[in-house]
């Protein structure tokens, strides 16, 4: 293994020419603006950055070649762009980065690229609500303090329009970092500055000159900033071993990265297909399904062992995943759709592993929709699983057991799962004390509160309506103490259609109930019974604590009846 140095300018230009690539085992992560700004500040302040590790790989066209990807040349928060696969045909050798991807990506984006970011206070999901920002340094600002955690220089990602506006005030002098590679010399840098720069005081000019010279020194001239080791092995196994060690201190790489590396090394298009599948499922089903859950689904639905062992990632398993990939995506997405129909999405479902047994049930029965009987069984299983918190830590053996119970069944085996859960130490039975505890601890906007509310409101049709968790006593009208004593928990929550919740705003309960009942010709008694609101006390501020206690009792009675 050899050791070398290079200037930041040379490495960034080489990245633009794709001289440096990324092996498929590298994670797809992009630093945020603050992290990139901090890196540039550290370099300009003269702080060392850790050595990197490159891998020279000789390509043998007669054998299956390993996949390599190009660096991100810019980051688009709107499209969530991914690294592009590099076509290595015709090349005899590539240099891949085993350690240093994020630092080099940050340097490239800061010096040659940009970040397309959402405008503050604008909604996501619309292209017009995003703007291109480039990295600038304010040449008039240099912090002088003893706080080592504070940036010494002022680096910021800004739009060109914002820079022009701020520079015109003459209070800031923003210099685009891209100019360093474009012009290369101090006189050329000066030509990039506005005319009023010449009228600055000598003290300010000296400060500007000092920063410009340091920029040239650290980012263009010096070969002392970037240090890297270079591995020349042709063995993928050795490269993987090195990658594991430098990324985890000698301990096994986490499940996602290791499995992804093994899949991509044997299935050339896996990375792009998996990224696309996850994006489609999350966007179409309003889920936040992470890559590790998706890869667990690949193992789960192909009946492969789920334990984290290298022996479980053999070529035959990966070949089976590749051959069944369309069905894996189809039924995993169908499972997420079933959860949508039950009222669940990324907003109220945290235990994503729970979608896997449903995906298995759909897969083996070749169905993307379910009859009402199976929907009711699955709904109750989901509610019980969430309330009993069975999908917590160490779920591998439990998932394996569920897969065994569900296999070859046409009716979702709720009773068999309940019995198997008891044997696995994950009982879904609830005594009185447990139910009271659940009601006490099920806080607003959690999967616990949502699961309880779906039991309280069994007839809601989530396919045609959006429902909100609504505070019966408005949150804004309650003190911090009242919120802690039940106002922000399930005892003060109801499920309300989204449009009605918007209409209700922060009306007090009695006012809202009267208005709503008059408008829809419903008796107040009926409304209160349907929403587990006590009939024997006025629902006003003076009776808040009494109301909370009585509603807890009404909710308890309903849960005990349903879950017994």
Buried (B, 14 or more C-beta within 10 A) or exposed (E): EEEEEBBBBEBBBBBBEBEBBBBBBBBBEBBBBEEBBBBBBBBBEEEEBEEBBBBBBEBEEEEEBBBBBBBBBBBBBBEEBBBEBBEBEEBEEBBBBBBBBBBBBBBBBBBBBBBBBBEEEEEEEEEEBBBBBBBBBBBBBBEEEEEEEEBBBBBBBBBBEBBEEBBEEEEBBBBBBBBBBEBBEEEEBBEBBEEEBEEBEEEBBEBBBEBBEBBBBBBBBBEEBBBBBBBEBEEBEEBBEBBBEBBEEEEEBEBBBBBBBBBBBBBBEBBBBBBEBBBEBBEEBBBBBEBBBBBBBBBBBBEBEBEBEEEBBEEEBBEBBBEBBEBBBBBBBBBBBBBBBBBBBBBBBEBBBBBBBBBBBBBBBEBBEBEEEBBBBBBBBBBBBBBBBBBEEEBBEBBBBBBEBBEEBEEBBBEBBBEBBEEBEBBBEBEEEBBBEBBEEBEBEBBBBBBBBBBBBEEBEBEEEEBBBBBBBBBEBBEEEBBEBBBBBBBBBBBBBEEBBEBBEEBBBEEBBEEBBEEEEEEBEEBBEEBBBBEEEEBEEEBBEBBBEBBBBBBBEBBBEBBE
